[in-house]
């Protein structure tokens, strides 16, 4: 069935509207934040960085803070509207990501100064994902040569949990997805022109490479894999002039990005998010080998949730069908895989596997940008299989299956990062006390603290016994032979809050203990009731006894217990799903 360009774009518009409507629905139910989402607003909007020691010490000093004090860390002030110099400097201090995405967030927030709102970050993601879906359709059309097939593929991703999760996670990964697809689209466009590449194509590539690198460094991995496919086919077809122009333009884009933000070299080569993310390979071989297996299964779990109704068996079944189809068409039907399909397969599959192996955390965010390509690979593969059916009327099976699967997915699978199960937003008292450790667990709860008249944050060195053993047991029960290395790493984080675990860090930790300031806090002593957050990393019993003795409270009632790490196969899921990292109590006299 042929569909005209006009009709195709009309259908695509409907798909984009439906996708954004689904994202808006889940965004509306979102009640709570991943800690990095709150840091996202801080890095984009405030010169007072939560990651700086001076700010951390001030926050946990035991001095009471008002909602406006806390909002100052997350909302853009009148003095910092459109302050891109501040945004740039913040990324240098943070030392992890480049500045372009944060500049976009600052731009949107600058129209609403002194306001902290989840929808402001969502605006950036929604706009970029809408544009990304247009690009995905155009990529699908170039690969398949069919508006219908491109619509089915674009719709399969647009109406997936993967697309919604990417859109509602308030970080740079929706923007990264856009630039990855933009690079793929312009590469296919240049490939189609053979030796007749136009200046506009090179300009588009230059801008895409520059802004892609300035958004997230993983863009370079995608660009390298896509460029590798282009290199091989260009040499094979002897399109050397076009290849030279392609390479020069890409290198020029990278050079411009480096000139704009020279700190990227240090961040890529020295941080635990760049080359440093492979540091785990220094651990014992058996630990690395078993941990790699665990990581791969974790990412299969992520992919299954995002694209296969949360059912791993369904992913493995579909993957088996794709492999069987490849073998059948290649060796039985003697049909080669179309060249343009490799522009999807190589970056989509190899990026997913590579990032699954080297990513610093087992998190869906690191593979979000590969999801559109993986979705398109599966759908185009099934289109190939369905076309074996001789009766054209039965070809409706695939688009119908995509729609049914999407509906089931939205009903049965809850996207990551929505939260909304906590009772902590229904505050019981006017004031809150937070007792944390050097791990700065308060950064997960800043939005909740703005619901109280006053917030007091203190830090304790009374850490829980047995947490290291809990982590070791967690890893061991999932097939990782730890040899005590994971426990040692966790222990160093708990001791120093930085992972260094050296004597200087531990000494600084002891100096920053501020729970003793409660002894002179007459304001809290005068309260008849008080909400108290106690970190799961702290010794809850010891802290409760200390608060009762120091502040004069007699009883405490558990409001909400922290989630158990054992409830999750992937320990990152704990960090995604938990609301506070704390056990929360109401103390009364």
C-alpha positions in Angstrom: 0.0 0.0 0.0 1.4 3.4 -1.1 1.0 6.5 1.0 1.6 10.0 -0.4 4.1 12.3 1.3 1.2 14.6 2.4 -0.8 11.8 4.0 2.4 10.3 5.6 3.2 13.6 7.3 -0.4 14.0 8.4 -0.2 10.5 10.1 3.2 11.3 11.5 1.8 14.4 13.1 -0.9 12.4 14.7 1.7 9.9 16.0 3.8 12.7 17.5 0.7 14.2 19.2 -0.2 10.8 20.7 3.4 10.3 21.8 3.6 13.7 23.5 0.1 13.2 25.0 1.3 9.9 26.6 4.4 11.7 27.9 2.3 14.5 29.3 0.1 12.0 31.0 2.9 10.3 32.8 4.7 13.6 33.4 1.5 14.8 35.2 1.6 11.7 37.4 5.3 12.2 38.1 5.7 13.1 41.8 9.3 13.0 42.8 12.7 13.3 41.1 15.8 11.2 40.4 18.6 13.0 42.2 20.3 13.8 38.9 17.1 15.6 37.8 17.4 18.0 40.7 21.1 18.4 40.0 20.1 19.2 36.5 18.2 22.3 37.6 21.0 23.3 39.9 23.7 23.1 37.2 21.5 25.0 34.7 20.2 27.8 37.0 22.3 28.5 40.1 25.8 29.6 40.8 25.6 27.8 44.1 26.5 24.3 43.1 25.3 21.5 45.2 28.4 19.5 44.3 30.8 22.1 45.8 32.2 21.4 49.2 31.4 24.9 50.5 27.7 24.5 49.5 27.5 21.0 50.9 28.9 22.1 54.2 26.6 25.1 54.3 23.5 22.9 53.6 24.4 20.3 56.2 25.6 22.8 58.9 22.5 22.5 61.0 21.2 26.0 60.2 17.4 26.2 59.4 16.5 26.9 55.8 13.3 28.3 54.3 11.6 27.1 51.1 13.0 30.1 49.3 16.5 29.2 50.5 16.2 25.8 48.9 14.5 27.1 45.8 17.6 29.3 45.2 19.6 26.2 44.4 17.1 25.0 41.7 15.4 28.0 40.2 17.0 30.7 38.0 17.1 34.1 39.8 16.4 37.4 38.1 20.2 38.1 38.1 21.0 34.8 36.3 18.4 34.8 33.5 20.0 33.8 30.2 23.3 33.7 32.1 25.2 31.3 29.8 28.5 32.3 31.2 27.3 30.9 34.6 26.1 27.7 32.9 29.4 27.3 31.2 31.3 27.8 34.4 29.1 25.4 36.3 29.9 22.5 33.9 33.6 23.2 34.3 33.2 22.9 38.1 31.0 19.8 37.8 33.5 18.2 35.5 31.2 15.6 33.9 29.1 17.0 31.0 29.4 19.7 28.3 27.2 22.9 28.6 24.8 23.0 25.6 21.9 21.1 27.1 22.1 23.0 30.4 22.0 26.2 28.3 18.7 25.1 26.8 17.2 24.4 30.3 18.5 27.8 31.5 16.8 29.5 28.5 13.4 28.0 29.2 13.7 28.6 33.0 14.7 32.2 32.3 11.2 32.9 31.1 9.9 31.8 34.5 12.4 33.3 37.0 12.3 32.2 40.7 10.2 29.2 39.7 11.0 25.5 40.2 8.7 23.4 38.1 9.0 19.9 36.5 7.4 21.1 33.3 10.2 23.6 32.5 12.7 20.8 31.9 10.0 18.8 30.2 9.5 21.5 27.6 13.1 21.0 26.3 12.7 17.3 26.1 9.2 17.4 24.4 10.4 19.7 21.7 13.5 17.7 20.9 11.7 14.4 20.9 9.0 15.7 18.6 11.8 16.7 16.2 13.6 13.4 16.8 10.4 11.5 15.7 10.3 13.5 12.4 14.0 12.5 11.8 13.2 8.9 12.6 10.5 8.8 10.0 12.8 10.3 7.4 15.5 7.8 8.3 13.0 5.0 8.0 11.9 6.3 4.6 15.5 6.4 3.3 16.2 2.9 4.6 13.0 1.2 3.4 12.0 3.5 0.5 8.4 3.3 1.8 6.3 5.9 3.6 4.2 3.1 5.1 7.1 1.2 6.5 8.7 4.4 7.9 5.4 5.3 9.6 5.1 1.8 11.2 8.7 2.0 12.4 8.4 5.6 13.7 5.1 4.8 15.3 6.4 1.7 17.0 9.0 3.8 18.8 6.8 6.9 19.3 4.2 4.9 21.1 6.6 2.9 23.3 7.6 3.1 26.9 11.1 3.8 25.7 10.1 7.0 24.0 8.0 8.2 27.0 10.8 7.4 29.5 13.3 9.3 27.4 10.9 12.3 27.3 10.0 12.5 30.9 13.5 11.9 32.3 14.7 15.5 32.9 18.2 15.1 31.7 20.0 15.6 28.3 19.2 12.2 26.8 16.2 13.3 24.7 18.4 16.0 23.2 21.2 13.5 22.6 18.7 11.2 20.9 17.8 14.1 18.5 21.4 14.8 17.6 22.2 11.1 17.1 19.3 10.8 14.7 20.2 14.1 13.0 23.7 12.8 12.4 22.3 9.5 11.0 19.8 11.4 8.8 22.4 13.7 7.3 24.8 10.8 6.8 22.2 8.9 4.8 21.4 12.0 2.9 25.1 12.4 1.9 25.4 8.7 1.1 22.4 9.0 -1.3 24.1 11.9 -3.1 27.1 9.7 -3.9 29.7 12.2 -5.3 27.3 15.1 -5.6 27.3 16.2 -2.0 26.0 19.8 -1.5 27.2 22.5 0.8 24.0 22.5 2.8 24.6 18.8 3.7 28.0 19.6 5.0 26.7 22.7 7.0 24.0 20.5 8.6 26.7 17.9 9.5 29.0 20.6 10.9 26.2 22.0 13.2 25.0 18.5 14.2 28.5 17.3 15.2 29.3 20.5 17.1 26.1 20.6 19.1 25.9 16.8 19.5 29.4 16.7 21.2 28.4 19.8 23.3 25.3 17.9 24.5 26.7 14.5 25.6 30.1 12.8 24.9 28.4 9.5 24.0 27.4 11.3 20.8 31.0 10.6 19.6 30.5 6.9 20.0 27.4 7.0 17.8 29.1 9.3 15.2 32.1 7.0 15.1 30.0 3.9 14.4 27.8 5.6 11.8 30.9 7.1 10.2 32.5 3.6 10.1 29.7 2.2 8.0 29.9 5.3 5.7 33.6 4.9 5.4 33.4 1.2 4.4 30.7 1.7 1.8 32.3 4.9 0.4 35.6 3.1 -0.1 33.9 0.2 -1.7 32.0 2.5 -4.1 35.1 4.6 -4.7 33.3 7.8 -3.5 36.5 9.2 -2.2 35.8 12.9 -2.7 32.6 12.7 -0.7 34.3 10.6 2.0 37.1 13.2 2.4 34.5 16.0 2.7 32.6 14.0 5.2 35.6 13.3 7.4 36.9 16.9 7.2 33.5 18.3 8.1 33.1 15.9 11.1 36.6 16.7 12.3 35.9 20.4 11.9 32.7 20.0 14.0 34.6 18.2 16.7 37.3 20.9 16.5 34.7 23.7 17.0 33.2 21.9 19.9 36.7 21.6 21.5 37.4 25.2 20.9 34.1 26.2 22.5 34.6 23.9 25.5 38.2 22.8 25.8 37.5 21.3 29.2 35.9 18.3 27.4 39.3 16.7 27.0 39.9 16.5 30.7 36.3 15.4 31.3 36.4 12.6 28.7 39.8 11.3 29.6 39.8 11.8 33.3 36.3 11.4 34.7 34.4 8.3 35.8 31.9 9.0 33.0 34.4 9.0 30.2 37.4 6.7 29.7 37.4 6.5 33.5 34.2 4.6 33.3 36.2 1.5 32.3 38.1 1.7 35.6 36.2 -1.4 36.9 38.4 -3.5 34.6 41.2 -3.2 37.2 39.3 -5.5 39.5 40.0 -9.3 39.5 39.3 -11.0 36.1 36.6 -13.3 37.6 34.9 -10.3 39.2 34.9 -8.4 35.9 33.7 -11.5 33.9 30.8 -12.3 36.2 29.9 -8.6 36.6 29.8 -8.2 32.8 27.3 -11.0 32.6 25.2 -9.3 35.2 25.4 -6.0 33.4 24.3 -7.5 30.1 21.3 -9.2 31.7 20.5 -5.9 33.4 20.4 -4.1 30.1 18.3 -6.9 28.6 15.9 -6.2 31.4 15.9 -2.5 30.6 15.3 -3.1 26.9 12.5 -5.6 27.7 10.8 -3.1 29.9 11.1 -0.2 27.4 10.2 -2.1 24.2 8.9 -5.6 25.0 6.1 -5.2 27.5 8.5 -5.8 30.4 8.8 -9.5 29.3 12.3 -10.8 28.8 11.1 -13.9 27.1 9.4 -11.8 24.5 12.7 -10.0 23.8 14.6 -13.2 23.4 11.8 -14.6 21.2 11.9 -11.5 18.9 15.7 -11.5 18.9 15.7 -15.2 17.9 13.3 -14.4 15.1 15.5 -11.6 13.8 18.6 -13.9 13.8 16.6 -16.7 12.1 15.3 -14.2 9.5 18.8 -13.0 8.7 20.0 -16.5 8.2 17.0 -17.4 6.1 17.2 -14.4 3.8 21.0 -14.4 3.5 21.7 -18.1 3.0 18.4 -19.6 1.8 17.0 -16.8 -0.3 20.5 -15.5 -1.1 19.4 -11.9 -0.3 22.0 -9.5 1.1 21.0 -7.2 3.9 20.4 -3.7 2.3 23.3 -1.4 2.8 21.3 1.3 4.4 20.1 -1.2 7.0 23.7 -1.4 8.3 23.5 2.3 9.2 20.9 1.2 11.8 22.3 -2.2 12.8 25.9 -1.2 13.5 25.4 1.9 15.7 22.2 0.6 17.3 23.5 -2.9 18.3 27.2 -2.2 18.9 26.5 1.0 20.9 24.0 -0.8 23.1 26.3 -3.7 23.8 29.4 -1.4 24.3 27.7 1.0 26.6 26.2 -1.9 28.6 29.7 -3.1 29.2 31.5 0.2 30.1 28.8 2.4 31.6 29.5 3.6 35.1 26.0 2.6 36.3 23.5 0.0 35.0 21.0 2.6 33.8 18.6 2.9 30.9 19.6 6.5 30.3 22.9 5.5 28.8 21.2 3.5 26.0 18.2 5.8 25.5 19.6 7.2 22.3 20.0 3.7 20.7 16.4 2.8 21.4 14.9 4.4 18.2 17.4 2.4 16.0 16.8 -0.8 17.9 13.1 -0.4 17.6 13.4 0.3 13.8 15.6 -2.8 13.3 13.1 -5.1 14.9 10.1 -3.6 13.1 11.8 -3.6 9.7 12.8 -7.2 10.3 9.3 -8.2 11.1 8.1 -6.3 8.0 10.4 -8.5 6.0 8.9 -11.6 7.5 5.3 -10.5 7.1 6.0 -9.8 3.4 6.5 -13.5 3.0 2.8 -13.9 3.4 1.3 -13.9 -0.1 -2.1 -12.5 0.9 -1.7 -8.7 1.0 -4.7 -8.4 3.3 -2.9 -10.2 6.0 -0.1 -7.6 6.0 -2.2 -5.5 8.4 -0.9 -7.9 11.1 2.2 -5.9 11.8 0.8 -2.4 12.3 -2.1 -3.8 14.2 0.4 -5.7 16.4 2.4 -2.5 17.0 -0.7 -0.6 18.1 -1.9 -3.5 20.4 1.5 -3.8 21.9 1.7 -0.1 22.6 -1.7 -0.1 24.3 -0.7 -3.1 26.4 2.6 -1.4 27.3 1.0 1.8 28.5 -1.5 -0.2 30.6 0.9 -2.8 32.1 4.3 -1.1 32.2 5.1 1.9 34.3 7.9 4.1 32.9 10.9 4.8 35.0 11.2 8.2 36.7 7.5 8.8 37.5 7.6 7.8 41.2 4.3 8.9 42.7 4.0 6.1 45.3 5.4 8.1 48.2 3.3 9.6 51.0 6.1 12.1 51.8 4.4 14.9 49.9 1.6 14.8 52.3 3.5 16.5 55.1 2.6 15.8 58.7 4.5 18.7 60.4 5.6 22.3 59.7 9.3 21.5 60.2 11.7 18.8 59.0 15.0 17.5 60.2 17.2 15.5 57.8 20.0 13.3 59.2 22.3 12.2 56.5 25.8 10.8 55.9 28.7 12.0 53.7 26.8 10.6 50.7 24.6 13.7 50.6 21.4 11.9 50.5 19.5 15.2 50.9 20.0 15.9 47.2 17.2 13.4 46.5 14.8 15.3 48.7 15.2 19.0 48.1 11.8 19.3 46.4 10.1 17.7 49.4 11.9 20.1 51.8 10.2 23.1 50.1 6.9 21.8 51.5 8.0 22.6 55.1 8.3 26.0 56.8 11.9 25.2 57.9 14.4 22.5 57.0 17.4 21.5 59.1 20.1 19.2 57.6 22.8 17.6 59.7 25.3 14.9 59.0 26.3 12.0 61.2 29.1 9.5 61.3 26.9 6.9 62.9 26.8 4.6 59.9 24.8 1.4 59.7 26.5 -1.8 60.3 26.2 -4.5 57.7 25.5 -2.4 54.6 28.7 -3.6 52.9 27.7 -7.2 53.6 24.2 -6.4 52.1 25.8 -5.1 48.9 28.1 -8.1 48.7 25.2 -10.6 49.2 23.1 -8.7 46.6 25.9 -9.0 44.0 26.7 -12.6 44.9 23.1 -13.7 44.6 23.0 -12.3 41.1 26.0 -14.4 40.0 28.8 -11.9 40.6 32.0 -13.3 42.1 33.0 -10.2 44.1 36.1 -11.4 46.0 35.2 -8.5 48.4 36.0 -5.8 45.9 32.5 -4.4 45.6 32.2 -4.3 49.3 35.5 -2.4 49.6 34.3 0.1 47.0 31.0 0.7 48.8 32.9 1.0 52.1 35.1 3.7 50.7 32.1 5.6 49.5 30.4 5.4 52.9 33.6 6.5 54.7 34.4 9.5 52.5 31.3 10.3 50.5 33.6 10.6 47.5 34.8 7.1 46.9 38.4 7.9 47.7 38.5 6.2 51.0 41.8 7.7 51.9 42.8 9.1 55.3 42.4 12.7 54.3 38.8 12.1 53.1 37.9 10.2 56.2 39.3 13.0 58.4 37.3 15.6 56.4 34.2 13.4 56.9 34.6 13.5 60.7 35.1 17.3 60.6 31.9 17.7 58.6 29.8 15.8 61.2 27.2 18.3 62.4 24.6 16.3 64.2 26.0 17.6 67.5 24.6 21.1 66.6 21.2 19.8 67.6 22.3 20.0 71.2 22.1 23.8 71.0 19.1 24.0 68.6 16.5 25.7 70.8 14.1 26.0 67.9 13.8 22.3 67.3 13.7 21.6 71.0 10.6 23.8 71.3 8.7 21.8 68.7 5.9 19.5 69.8 6.3 17.4 66.7 8.9 17.0 63.9 9.3 15.1 60.7 12.7 13.4 60.6 14.4 11.8 57.6 17.1 9.4 58.6 19.4 8.0 55.8 19.3 4.3 55.3 23.1 4.5 55.4 22.9 5.8 59.0 22.4 3.7 62.1 18.7 4.4 62.5 18.4 3.2 66.1 21.4 5.2 67.3 20.1 8.3 65.5 16.6 7.9 67.0 18.0 7.5 70.5 20.2 10.6 70.0 17.3 12.7 68.8 15.1 11.7 71.6 17.8 12.4 74.2 18.9 15.7 72.6 15.6 17.3 71.5 13.3 15.8 74.1 11.0 13.8 71.9 9.4 10.7 73.5 7.9 8.7 70.6 8.3 8.3 66.9 6.0 6.8 64.3 7.3 5.5 61.0 5.8 7.5 58.1 7.5 5.7 55.3 10.3 3.1 55.2 12.9 3.1 52.5 12.6 0.5 49.8 14.7 -2.7 50.1 17.6 -3.2 47.7 16.7 -6.9 47.6 13.4 -6.0 45.8 15.4 -5.3 42.6 17.5 -7.3 40.2 19.4 -4.2 39.1 20.6 -2.0 42.0 20.2 1.1 39.8 16.5 0.4 39.9 16.6 0.9 43.6 18.1 4.4 43.0 15.5 5.1 40.3 12.5 3.9 42.3 13.2 4.9 45.9 11.7 8.2 47.0 14.2 9.4 49.6 17.0 6.9 50.5 15.6 7.3 54.0 13.4 6.0 56.7 11.0 8.9 57.6 9.5 9.3 61.0 7.2 11.7 62.9 8.6 12.5 66.3 6.2 13.7 69.1 6.6 14.7 72.7 
